[in-house]
């Protein structure tokens, strides 16, 4: 906002400077001993001191006044904001929906985990069955 105000002040200062230098050069061309008037410096620090920065409350009031003067302008702003928000949400939803790589990787990870868990259970069951068979043999041998 500051830079916009500085540019605005510089824009206003340029025609004044050219008018002053133009009149000074005309006088010098007419044989006058007066030196041309130098253009004001476009130093941002100088311009900042010349133009007080409006407070957020003042800016809000200026914006509200502009919107209240022209109801169509206010409706256009609201419509644009609502359309932009809706468009951004739609674009994000489409990007997520079309991002098949992550979906495929998620399904692949779930299948790998499921298969790994089933293999773990199968191996554990095989181990338990062999241990039960060993215990039966030991029990039969002890019973004889």
Long-range contacts (C-beta under 8 A, 24 or more apart in sequence): 1-53, 1-59, 2-48, 2-53, 5-51, 5-53, 6-44, 6-47, 6-48, 6-51, 9-47, 9-50, 9-51, 10-42, 10-47, 13-39, 13-40, 13-42, 16-40
